[in-house]
């Protein structure tokens, strides 16, 4: 029986840790991860799995056999192909205050993007930066492939 209180104490400490980070820092979650997929968070590398929360400034990285799908809090859908690297640099979704913003940085690989509420309410506030240029998204779908990186 002593294991149950220990589990409860561990769960309580985990909840405090997560709430200490601030609920507003969760920008989305991993919906599917196949092959080698990791999330770089600061100095940590976390193996991606379904349901893993994504935080602001997380970088999604796929290996040669990796693919990942994610959904952001506003319904934006992201898919990365093999050998890809994408950082979520800005995510602002506060519809009551009329504040919106999404900045993604694709360093390499392939990205498929399907817009969510941010683009619906303020399409000018969605941007994808690449090593060769910046894409301002005004539509609902986008596919980008960065080769030779």
C-alpha positions, 0 to 999 in steps of 0.5 A: 500500500505505501506505493499509492501515496508515493505515486500520488506525491509524484503525480502532485509534483509533476502537476506543480512542475507543469503548472509552473511552466505556465499553461500558455506555453503549450502550443500544441501536441504530436499527433503521430510520430513514425521512425526517428523523431525528436523534440529539442527543448532547450538542451533536452532531446525528447523522443516524440510520441503521440500526445506529447505536448509542444512548447514555444521554441520547441524544434521538431527534428526527423531522421532519414526514416522519420515523419511527424504530424502535429496539431497546434492549439488553434487547429493548425496542422503541421507535417514534416517529412524525413530529414526535416527540422522545424522550430515553433518560434512564435505562437499567439492565439488570444482571440478574445484580445484579438492577438494572433501570431505564428512564426515557424522556422523550417531549417531543412526538409519538407513541411506541409501546413494546413491553416487553423484559426490564427490564419482564419482571423489574421492571415497576415500574422502567419509566417514561415522562415526558411534559409532562402526566404520568408513565406507569408501565408495567406491561404489555407494549405502550403507545402515547402521542401528545402533541398541540399541543406 
